[in-house]
Amino acid sequence: MAKMKTVLFPGSFDPLTYGHVDIVSRALHIFDNIVIGVLSNPQKGSLFTAEERVELIREQFFDLKERVVVETFSGLLVEFAKEKEINVVLRGLRAISDFDYEAQMALMNKSLSPEIETFFLMTREKYSYISSSLVKQVAPFGGSVQELVPPVIQQALKHKYSALK
């Protein structure tokens, strides 16, 4: 019998984009379960609180809640992975430029915790330009983000930016 394999997909997800959704949906063809680890870093000055991001991601993946778990974490990724008894970290790549940073992080994590493996998955080409930062540059000015983020995130962005005015 095949061993159930759970992967940890960490990130800030501020906000979740179609690139993230693409990585999760494709990773579910490879892994049995995914724990989406939402990094909580109050010093980072996120648009959405960690709790808001968790709720939005849970709403997005509601139909997959048996296989996709969403939790916050702070501190070292490897410590969160150990706590969850997960030894594979999933990282999405958009372009070669992402690889340099992600490779450094993977090697650092391996140095801190040798049992941790990093699995890189390229996003589909049509999502390769999308980033959470780009969304946050367009949305406050009323620019359309419907090709960048799922409807639940679009609504949350509208609400957030109207509240900030």
C-alpha positions in Angstrom: 0.0 0.0 0.0 1.3 3.4 -0.9 2.3 5.7 1.9 0.1 8.8 2.3 2.2 11.8 1.5 1.5 15.3 2.8 3.4 18.3 1.5 3.8 21.7 3.2 3.2 24.7 0.9 4.4 27.8 2.9 4.0 31.4 2.0 2.6 34.8 2.9 -0.3 34.5 0.4 -1.0 38.2 0.8 -3.2 37.8 -1.2 -3.7 34.3 -2.7 -3.3 34.4 -6.5 -4.3 32.2 -9.4 -0.6 31.2 -9.4 -0.9 29.8 -5.9 -4.2 28.1 -6.8 -2.5 26.5 -9.9 0.3 25.1 -7.7 -2.1 23.6 -5.2 -4.4 22.1 -7.7 -1.5 20.5 -9.7 0.3 19.4 -6.5 -2.9 17.5 -5.5 -2.2 15.1 -8.4 1.2 14.3 -6.9 0.6 14.5 -3.1 -2.3 13.1 -1.1 -2.7 16.2 1.1 -1.4 19.7 1.4 -0.9 21.9 4.4 -0.9 25.5 3.4 1.3 27.3 5.9 0.4 31.0 6.1 3.4 32.9 7.5 2.4 35.3 10.3 4.9 38.1 10.5 3.5 41.2 12.1 6.6 43.2 11.2 6.0 42.6 7.5 3.0 44.9 7.3 0.7 42.7 5.4 -2.5 43.9 3.7 -4.6 41.1 5.2 -4.0 39.7 8.7 -2.8 36.1 9.0 -6.3 35.1 10.2 -8.0 36.8 7.2 -5.6 35.1 4.8 -6.3 31.7 6.4 -10.1 32.2 6.1 -9.8 33.4 2.5 -7.7 30.4 1.5 -10.0 28.0 3.3 -12.9 29.5 1.5 -11.1 29.2 -1.9 -10.3 25.5 -1.2 -13.6 24.7 0.6 -14.4 21.8 -1.8 -11.0 20.3 -1.1 -11.1 20.7 2.7 -10.5 17.0 3.2 -7.1 17.3 1.4 -6.1 20.9 1.9 -5.5 22.2 5.5 -4.7 25.9 6.1 -2.8 27.0 9.2 -0.7 29.9 10.3 2.9 29.7 11.5 5.6 32.0 12.6 9.3 31.4 13.0 11.3 28.9 11.1 9.6 26.9 8.4 11.6 23.7 9.4 10.2 23.9 12.9 6.7 24.2 11.6 7.3 21.2 9.3 8.7 19.1 12.2 5.7 20.1 14.3 3.4 18.8 11.5 5.6 15.8 10.9 6.0 16.8 7.2 9.3 16.3 5.5 8.5 17.7 2.0 8.1 21.5 1.3 6.4 22.6 -1.9 7.6 25.8 -3.6 6.1 27.3 -6.7 8.3 28.9 -9.3 7.2 31.5 -11.8 10.5 32.2 -13.5 14.2 31.5 -13.4 14.6 34.6 -11.1 12.5 32.8 -8.5 14.8 29.8 -8.5 17.9 31.6 -7.2 16.1 32.7 -4.0 14.2 29.5 -3.6 17.3 27.4 -4.0 19.0 29.4 -1.3 16.1 28.9 1.0 15.9 25.1 0.2 19.6 24.7 1.0 19.3 26.7 4.2 16.3 24.5 5.3 18.2 21.4 4.4 21.1 22.7 6.5 18.8 23.3 9.5 16.9 20.1 9.1 18.5 17.4 6.8 15.3 15.3 6.6 13.5 18.2 4.8 13.2 17.9 1.0 12.0 20.8 -1.2 9.8 20.0 -4.2 9.7 22.8 -6.9 6.8 23.1 -9.2 6.6 25.6 -12.1 3.4 27.5 -12.4 1.6 27.4 -15.7 2.9 30.0 -18.2 -0.3 32.0 -18.1 0.3 32.7 -14.4 4.0 33.3 -14.5 3.8 37.0 -14.3 1.3 37.1 -11.3 2.6 38.0 -7.9 0.8 39.1 -4.7 2.8 42.4 -4.9 1.5 43.0 -8.4 -2.1 42.5 -7.2 -1.5 45.0 -4.4 -0.1 47.6 -6.9 -3.2 47.3 -9.2 -6.1 46.7 -6.9 -6.0 50.0 -4.8 -6.4 52.0 -8.0 -9.5 50.1 -9.2 -7.6 48.2 -11.8 -9.1 44.8 -12.7 -7.5 41.9 -10.9 -10.0 39.2 -12.1 -7.3 37.5 -14.2 -5.0 37.5 -11.2 -7.0 36.3 -8.2 -10.1 34.1 -7.5 -13.5 35.8 -6.9 -13.3 35.4 -3.1 -10.0 37.3 -3.1 -11.4 40.0 -5.5 -14.3 40.7 -3.1 -11.9 40.8 -0.1 -9.7 43.3 -1.9 -12.6 45.5 -2.8 -13.8 45.4 0.8 -10.3 46.0 2.2 -9.4 48.9 -0.1 -12.8 50.6 0.4 -12.3 50.4 4.2 -8.9 52.0 3.9 -10.3 55.1 2.1 
